[in-house]
Amino acid sequence: MSLLQIDNLHTYYGNIHALKGISLTVNEGEIVTLIGANGAGKSTTLKTISGLLAPRQGEIIFQGRPIAGTPAHDVTGLGLVQVPEGRRVFAQLTVQENLEVGAYLRNDSAAVRDDMERIFTLFPRLRERRRQVSGTLSGGEQQMLAIGRAMMSRPRLLLLDEPSMGLAPLLVDTIFDTILDLNKSGTTILVVEQNARKALQVAHRGYVLQTGTITISGNATDLLADERVIEAYLGL
């Protein structure tokens, strides 16, 4: 069943045509990845889906409802939540306060406490640092916190923008293991990632974006074996 459907999406920055008619689908229960080089339009795609940018043309259908041009705070309320590139935790708040911010739209306090405990189980480092100011965390810990904060809203669809950026290889493995765990527990995920190999290893399907246009799409295992993808993105 299609959870997110994008058809013929065009987004501009002023006169710059950033997205040139892209179409993609994310089905319930999938991990879908969008890969491509810097400047290809990956982050622009997520920003347009989540309401941070308004498209000039095209449709975004989420849970059967058109949401193109809907303000970001309303999109979040529908269950579509983005973890932005660069993590962007609230640096002056503690770890626990950041997680509480993620649940600001909820009024089920007992379930919020249960979900926070789940995040601390998923990320034991955050439990150890729950009273620590978030701006003093390492990059990997901040990425864990950003994902945990998003999960506190109980998203139907989680958008991840470059979750491995700037992380040490061991932490990259941890983050992608977490993505798999979240998906197995029922979260549908659309991940934008420059580390194409890692993204395709965890995804069910993938799309290749080049200068605002989707050029290749298919099952993730097929894309890993596709000579065009190997030459351009897998470093072989």
Helices and strands as residue ranges (DSSP letters): E 2-13, E 16-27, E 31-35, H 42-49, E 57-62, E 65-66, H 72-77, E 80-83, H 95-102, H 109-122, H 124-128, G 134-136, H 139-151, E 157-161, H 169-184, E 188-192, H 196-202, E 205-210, E 213-219, H 220-225, H 227-233
